[in-house]
Structures are given as C-alpha cells and as structure tokens.
Amino acid sequence: NIPVFDPKSNVVKGVTTYKYNPSKSFWDNWNQMGAPGSRGIVLSFADSHLGMALKLIATLRFQGNKLPIQVIYKKGDLSDETIEKIGYAAKSPDVSLYDTKYDKAANVPQEIWFLDVTNTIADNWVNEFGHWKGKWLAVLFNLFDEFIFLDIDAINYVDLNEYFESPEYKETGTIYFRDRVLGSGVSGECTAIFESLP
C-alpha cells in the first residue's frame, strides 16, 4: 500500500495501490507513486540505532512536528520488533513525555510510514547499501515531492517547515548542513573538496 498525501495539509488521507506501467521508465513509474506538492521527513537507520531513533521520534512529538515521516529501509535493516517500537513511539496516545516548563512543549502523535525498498534493488546489489549508504536509498526512493532528510542523531531547534521557507531553499531547492568533522584516514584531495563547500 502507498500512502496518499494531501499536499495542503501533508496528512495521509488514505492508501492506494499502484500498478506498474511497463510503457514508462522505472523513474516515471516511481514519480507517479509520489504525491505532487507533498512535504515530509525522511529517515534511514538500522536496528542497532533504535535508541537514537526513539529519541528523535520523542523530540519530534515534543516539538509538535506535523510533517509526515517515511522510514526507508531494505531487507535486514529493521526487524518487525523495531518497526513496532518506532510505530508505537510515534503514534500511540499513551506516550508521555517529560514534564517541562518549556511553554511550547507539545506531544503530537506522528504520521509515520515504513517503506521497504528491497525489491527496487538488484539482488546482487542489496548488500552494497549497508550502514550510511542506506541514506542514498532514502533520498532516492521516498515518496515526497519535497523532503527533509534527517540523521537520527540530528536535533533541530526550529520548526522543520522553516527550512522549506528559507531564502536558500527557495533559491536553490536544497539546503545542506555540515556533518561531523572529517578526521584521519581521509585523503588530502577529499578534505580539500569538502572544505570548498559552502
């Protein structure tokens, strides 16, 4: 089943099935499954990062996030138990967060979908997308028209919708944030390339 998003509210208004059209390319078919104008958050992680993923979901609830979330994974990344725990943390009305004096604290259940993209990858290539390479799959195969890819160890201090409204995003259609500092083991050429990025 494929979620159908309301592009004005970014709320899932139902699910549908999609029939592959062999007269079109793979990417044309994939784009037909997406929702024009939809915006959301894209995540990619494995079972070993369950603790951090739960903290990110709790943070998004606390911040009152209303953007839907898609977790993109492939066979072997997420167990049924992990999917159940993340789904519960995101959607359950029984989840309570710490009491705080922060006046903007919320506890908004999250709209979350899990998308297994294993069948989109040739069998002999599936194992090539381990660890951080799963992020590539998440960026390529999510169903949003516009998305924010979040590392699960990244916490934002502003409403995520503000990124879509920023002048930089409006001008270029993308915003990148610097990740951790490159350390030893990286060639001088790679470091020079990365240091030249704005």
Residue, then its C-alpha position, 0 to 999 in steps of 0.5 A: n500500500i502507498p500512502v496518499f498525501d494531501p499536499k495542503s495539509n501533508v496528512v495521509k488521507g488514505v492508501t492506494t495501490y499502484k500498478y506498474n506501467p511497463s510503457k514508462s521508465f522505472w523513474d516515471n513509474w516511481n514519480q507517479m507513486g509520489a504525491p505532487g506538492s507533498r512535504g515530509i521527513v525522511l529517515s534511514f537507520a538500522d536496528s542497532h540505532l533504535g535508541m537514537a531513533l526513539k529519541l528523535i521520534a520523542t523530540l519530534r512529538f515534543q516539538g509538535n512536528k506535523l510533517p509526515i515521516q517515511v522510514i526507508y529501509k531494505k531487507g535486514d535493516l529493521s526487524d518487525e520488533t523495531i518497526e513496532k517500537i518506532g510505530y508505537a513511539a510515534k503514534s500511540p496516545d499513551v506516550s508521555l513525555y517529560d514534564t517541562k516548563y518549556d511553554k511550547a512543549a507539545n506531544v503530537p502523535q506522528e504520521i509515520w510510514f515504513l517503506d521497504v525498498t528491497n525489491t527496487i534493488a538488484d539482488n546482487w546489489v542489496n548488500e552494497f547499501g549497508h550502514w550510511k549508504g542506506k541514506w542514498l536509498a532514502v533520498l532516492f526512493n521516498l515518496f515526497d515531492e519535497f523532503i527533509f532528510l534527517d540523521i537520527d542523531a540530528i536535533n533541530y531547534v526550529d520548526l522543520n517547515e522553516y527550512f522549506e521557507s528559507p531564502e536558500y531553499k527557495e533559491t536553490g531547492t536544497i539546503y545542506f548542513r555540515d556533518r561531523v568533522l572529517g578526521s584521519g584516514v581521509s585523503g588530502e584531495c577529499t578534505a580539500i573538496f569538502e572544505s570548498l563547500p559552502 
